[in-house]
Amino acid sequence: MMDVPSSSSNVPSSGARYWREISAVLALKTLGFALIYLLCFGPWNSLEPNAATMFRHLMSPAAGNGSETAHD
């Protein structure tokens, strides 16, 4: 007779364990990407340009002070 290893219902199979680990890693990656997205592109980082701020930026003295040098 062949001995068949008994398996308990509480012990997950190796395939189920791998899928659990894979889904945990994917969940952590998703959470990390969401956090990075919020830190870089969150609503507190975006400024709506308007005519007054564009005019001040383009007409500021720093734009035309000649501090730029020619590069080869």
C-alpha positions, 0 to 999 in steps of 0.5 A, a space after each residue: 500500500 502507498 502511504 498518502 500524506 495526510 493534510 490538515 485543513 488548517 495548513 495552506 498548500 504551497 500554491 495558496 501560500 505563494 498567491 497570498 504572498 504575491 497579493 500582499 506584495 502587490 497590495 504594498 506596491 499599490 499603496 506605495 505608488 498611491 503614496 508617491 502619486 499623492 506626494 508628487 501630484 497631490 492637490 496641495 502641490 498644484 497651483 492654478 496659473 492665472 494671468 496675474 501670476 504669469 505676467 509677474 513671472 514673465 516680467 520679473 527682473 530675474 528673467 532678464 538680468 543676463 545671468 545666463 551664460 552661453 554654453 558650447 
